[in-house]
Amino acid sequence: MKRICKILLLAAVLLASGVPAQAGIRDDVLCLADSLMEGRGHASRGSVEASAYLLRRFRQIGLEPQIQFFRTDKGVGRNIIAVSRGDARSRQYTLVCAHYDGIGFIGGRVYPGADSNASGVAVLLYLAEALKDSGRNFVFVALDAHSEGLAGAETLASDCRWNLSMVVNLDTIGSVLAPPNKYRPDFLIALGGKTHEKALEKANEGIGLRLYYDYYKSKSFTEYFYTRISDQAPFLRKKVPAVMFTSGITMNTNKLTDDADGIDFEILGKRAELIRNWLQAR
């Protein structure tokens, strides 16, 4: 009970702070990567606490979330879904998603999962707040069970109640430790984004990130990450267009060292701003 109360206190601080949404990105990463979350391992106590935190954050933003339950070999999964209907004339929605489960608690040690994927979830929450009054329709989903064969994304794709025009997936997006060009750590990788290059470059005006549309110039790795092992994959199989935003795998990915110190919050904020500009203008 003491652990749960402490997590709820952290959430209450965010609720009362009144800080701008972008300033909350750091707070969300710190909370999700805190040892109290026990690495957010799927079907663990830490995962349940993380899902409770996400429900509170969506409500604080002004959206009414719901839980999509499903089962895996490890236990019960929980996708946290919040719908923002800004255009009553349109039946189409953009799905914005990020998985919140991590490695978890192994051998008595917590794997924080700050970059993978507290960073993606923090940007998801930022976008939910920034775009809720945009006049467009969005489905924001924090996905569970990425580690279990993308089970959360598979469940959502197979039981999707919305007419999706696009999927935007945020997966490991906070680091500058593995830039495609060592002289440009201010970068963002947008797999599937080549067809949106003009719009993304427009959204990047005034921000100045270096955009890449492949995974380190490797055709095979680009296809692997885009079509097989991240959460847009089940939607691609259903012919829904998708863009995956990432900053790549680093020396910290899925390691004990994946904590908030490995995230460049200034660059992460710029990445979030670019994605917001792009989605706002679509």
C-alpha positions, -999 to +999 in steps of 0.1 A: +000+000+000+029+024+008+043+019-027+010+026-043+004+057-022+038+071-032+030+066-069-003+083-065+014+112-048+037+116-078+007+117-100-010+142-077+021+165-080+017+165-117-020+172-115-015+202-092+016+216-109-001+234-138+031+231-159+029+232-197+024+198-213+059+197-228+075+204-194+055+173-182+074+150-206+103+148-182+080+143-152+062+114-170+095+097-179+108+100-144+076+086-129+073+057-154+110+048-150+110+051-112+119+020-092+084+020-078+071+009-112+095-021-111+104-018-148+067-022-159+072-058-168+041-072-185+015-087-161+035-076-131+026-054-101+046-026-117+026-029-149-007-025-130+007+005-112+019+020-145-016+015-160-032+032-130-008+061-135-017+064-172-054+064-164-048+093-141-027+112-166-053+109-194-080+121-170-058+150-160-054+159-196-092+160-200-098+127-218-118+098-205-097+067-208-108+031-209-090-002-205-089-029-231-082-062-213-067-092-230-048-123-219-013-136-227+006-166-214+019-144-186-014-130-175-037-101-180-028-073-204-042-037-203-042-013-232-051+022-220-072+040-246-083+076-248-103+090-277-103+126-288-131+134-313-126+169-326-142+166-360-178+153-359-180+155-397-153+129-402-153+092-393-116+088-397-091+087-368-054+088-364-041+063-340-011+074-319+004+047-298+034+038-276+040+006-256+044+011-218+056-023-207+093-029-202+118-056-191+106-055-155+122-067-123+147-095-129+172-110-104+163-085-078+171-056-100+148-031-118+153-024-155+140+012-156+131+013-193+134+051-195+141+053-232+124+020-240+097+031-237+088+056-211+101+082-236+075+072-261+047+071-236+057+106-223+055+120-258+021+101-263+007+120-232+022+153-245+005+148-279-028+138-262-029+172-244-015+192-273-039+178-299-071+173-279-086+206-291-071+204-326-103+198-344-092+164-355-100+128-344-074+108-325-072+076-307-043+077-281-033+043-268-006+032-243-001-004-254+008-033-231+026-066-239+050-054-266+073-079-251+048-107-257+048-107-295+032-073-297+001-088-281-014-054-271-011-041-306-024-073-321-054-071-298-061-035-307-057-042-344-081-072-343-107-054-323-105-019-337-137+001-335-124+031-354-118+038-391-081+045-390-064+067-416-030+063-401-010+048-372+018+068-355+040+047-333+064+062-308+090+036-298+123+044-280+125+081-289+145+098-262+182+092-268+209+109-287+235+081-281+233+065-316+229+092-342+232+082-378+256+111-382+279+116-352+280+153-359+242+156-357+228+143-324+197+164-329+180+138-351+148+118-355+142+086-375+108+083-392+103+048-406+075+049-432+078+087-432+093+091-467+059+095-483+053+124-458+087+139-463+075+173-474+050+176-446+075+165-420+101+189-432+075+217-430+067+206-395+104+207-387+108+244-396+121+264-367+130+232-349+159+221-371+162+183-364+180+161-389+153+137-402+161+102-415+136+079-433+156+046-430+172+027-402+209+036-404+209+032-442+201-005-439+173-017-461+170-050-442+169-034-407+145-007-419+121-034-431+127-055-399+119-027-375+091-012-396+072-043-406+079-069-380+090-060-345+073-028-335+036-020-327+026-007-361+032-041-377-003-056-370-019-025-386+004-026-416-008-061-423-043-047-423-032-021-449-033+009-426-005+033-433+019+039-405+049+060-394+072+048-366+093+075-348+124+063-330+159+074-320+173+039-325+187+011-303+216+022-281+240+007-256+214+012-229+184-004-246+170-032-224+198-027-200+199-017-163+215+015-175+184+026-194+175+054-169+165+090-173+202+101-174+204+086-208+177+108-223+183+142-238+151+160-227+158+191-248+160+170-280+131+148-269+110+180-265+119+191-300+110+156-314+076+159-297+071+194-310+078+183-346+054+153-344+027+176-329+032+202-358+029+174-384-002+158-369-018+192-363-014+201-400-025+168-415 
